[in-house]
Amino acid sequence: MGFAKYIINIDELFEKFNIEVNANMEDFKDYLEGKLDAIIDLLKQNLSKKKGIQSIKSMSKSIPAIVNDFILEYTFSENVMLTGITYSQSAWKAEDNLSVLINGSVLFDHVYTKELGEYKHFHAVYYFPANTTITIIHHNHSGNSKLMWVDIEFVKLFEENNVDPPIEEPSEPEPDDEDENICKREFEKASTVQEAIDFARNCLGIVPRNYEISLEWANHINEGTHQLFREYPSVRDIVQNSEYELVFVLYEKAPENNGYVGGYFQPPTSQNNYKMIIGVNTHYTVQKSTKMWEQSFLSGFNASGHKFATIYHEVGHYCHFNNVSIDRWIELTQYDPDGYGVEKSPQLTPTLESIISQQISTYATYWYPIEFVAEYFAVYTLREKRNGTQGYDHPTLRNKYNVNNGFRPNELT
């Protein structure tokens, strides 16, 4: 493809075609008419190569909260003309940037991402043969979790053979990398601690700590979180796109007075702390803990006897925190800032306390409304019943959950 040429002086044009400078315009017109058919044929030959079907390949990837390069690749099955690329992300940090390579050759070199999605239109036309691979690299220097997506615009080329352009039948969308990793049909337990750590970081987008304490518990956390994310992608999106990292910490604590503490939730302790910690007690085996959790449910203390109830409950805290402002969170927790349920909010009237205890759990009356929201979230997402009824459908409790800013997954609204 060459540059456009503009003729300024007519005598220069005459010299180009070996026409006498003093020739009149009629002679020049006759000359052009003699060449007109050849010019039209040449235009047809070139234009036919540029005909095709406008196409867009859309790809996305969930990026966990780690500093690394994350890659999306696509191989064109036909000859193509690349016309543009659109790039965006759910969370922006100034230090992140983007590279684009074609068969390993750099097209964009560490172009910084923008706060809003950006469309790059190619003013020069790029033609590529079939089996050309385009590689999109997000350099996640910030270490923030986010969802990135890319639209590659191109024209599938075909030669003009006096036939109509082929009409392609719609095909099933190719599974995104996101679907391949996070939304596997079945969870597979890791055989080593490192495998469990890699799955937590790269597939779930959570930060694992102390997984070496117990591979059994590491797999249990991963499986429960994986199940929650598969059933409720909107919960997954909150975790993976929040500026607050979700940290799962394994610890071992002997029970006091034959009691049992399954886990805890610790929100950020300062304005500059962007980590939210969920602790899981590994003192007992998973099987033993599940049995004790079932007994606690039957006694009415906990809202669910499900084996993943602790995980759902604690993630409920995380979603609640992300669903409100810092000022609102402080307002909700002001009656019991240390979270041990000693003080009771004046909102928790005896009548409301009785309804919560009967329909959800006794524990849901602690640190009101914080534990109420987490317990409600657990039974709501697990679709648990108590005494044959679904407590989360009780009109009073449904209203209190909404008033206190509990998160409702899109899949259930």
C-alpha positions, 0 to 999 in steps of 0.5 A, a space after each residue: 500500500 503506497 501513499 496518495 499522490 497529488 499533482 500540482 503542475 500539469 506540465 509534470 504530468 505531461 512529462 510523466 506520460 511523455 506528452 508534449 508540454 504544448 499539447 492541448 487538453 484534448 490530446 491528454 483526454 484521448 490518452 487517458 481514455 485509451 488507458 481507462 480500461 486498464 486502470 479499471 481492471 487494476 482497481 478491480 484486482 486490488 479492491 477484490 483483495 480487500 473484500 470480506 466479512 467484518 468480524 470481531 473476536 472477543 476475549 476476557 480473562 480474570 486477573 488475580 491479585 498478583 504481579 505477573 504478565 497475563 496472556 490472551 492469544 488468538 490464531 486467525 483461521 483465514 487470511 485477515 485484514 486487522 482493523 482495530 483493537 478495543 481494550 478495557 478492564 474493570 479496575 484501573 491502576 496507572 502502572 499497568 500496561 499492555 503489549 500486542 504481538 503478531 507472531 512474536 513481533 511487537 505491534 504495541 510495546 507496553 502501552 499504558 492502560 487508561 481509566 476508560 476502555 480504549 479503541 485503537 483504530 489502525 490507520 495503516 492496513 495490516 494483512 495477515 495470512 491464515 494461522 497468524 497468532 495475535 498475543 495480548 499481554 496485560 502487564 499487571 505491575 499493580 498486583 490488583 485483581 481485575 477482569 480484562 477484556 479485548 475485542 479484536 476487529 478484523 476482516 476475513 478476506 476472500 477473493 472475488 469469484 463472481 459469487 456472494 460472500 459466504 454466510 457462516 453459520 453461528 457456532 458455539 462460543 469458544 470457552 474463555 480462559 476464564 471458563 477453562 480455569 475458574 468454571 471447571 465442571 468438576 473440582 479436582 483436589 490438588 495433590 501437593 500444597 503448591 498445586 493448591 496455592 496455584 489454584 487459589 491464586 490463579 483460578 480463584 483469585 484469592 490469596 492463600 496463606 499457611 496452606 502448608 499447615 494442611 493440604 486437606 484444609 487447603 483443598 476444602 477451602 478451594 473446593 468450597 470457594 470454587 463451588 460458590 463462584 460457579 454457582 454465583 459468578 456475581 460473587 466471584 466478580 466481587 472477589 476478583 474485582 475488589 480493591 481489597 484482597 481476599 486472604 484465606 489464612 489457615 491456623 490451628 487453635 485448640 477449642 476452649 471449653 469444648 467449644 469450636 471456632 470454625 473461622 473468623 473475618 477480619 476487615 482492613 484495620 486501616 485506610 491503607 490496608 487493602 487486605 480482608 482476612 478469613 481465618 479457618 481453624 484446622 485443629 480438627 480434620 475436615 470430616 470432624 469439623 463438618 460433624 461438629 458444624 452439623 450438630 451446631 446447626 441442629 442445636 439452632 446455633 448456626 444457620 447451616 450444617 452444610 460442609 461449606 457453610 463456614 466458607 459461605 458465611 465468611 465470604 458473606 462478610 466479605 461481600 457485605 464489606 464490599 457492598 458498603 462504604 467505609 463510613 457505612 461499615 463503621 456505622 453498622 459495627 459501632 455497637 460492637 467494634 471488636 466483633 465478639 457480640 457483647 454489645 447489642 444494637 438498639 435495632 435488635 428488639 426482643 421481637 426481632 431477636 426471636 424471629 432471627 433465632 427461629 428462622 436463621 440462627 442464634 448466632 445471627 443475633 450476635 454483633 447485629 447486624 454483622 453476623 445476621 447478614 453473614 448467616 443470612 447470606 449463607 442460608 440464602 446462597 445455600 438455599 437452606 431450610 430450618 424447620 421446613 421453612 426458608 428463613 431468608 424468605 421471611 418478609 421481616 428478615 428479607 427487609 432487614 437484610 436489604 436495609 443493612 446492605 446485605 449483598 444479593 447475588 444477581 443470580 438470585 434476584 
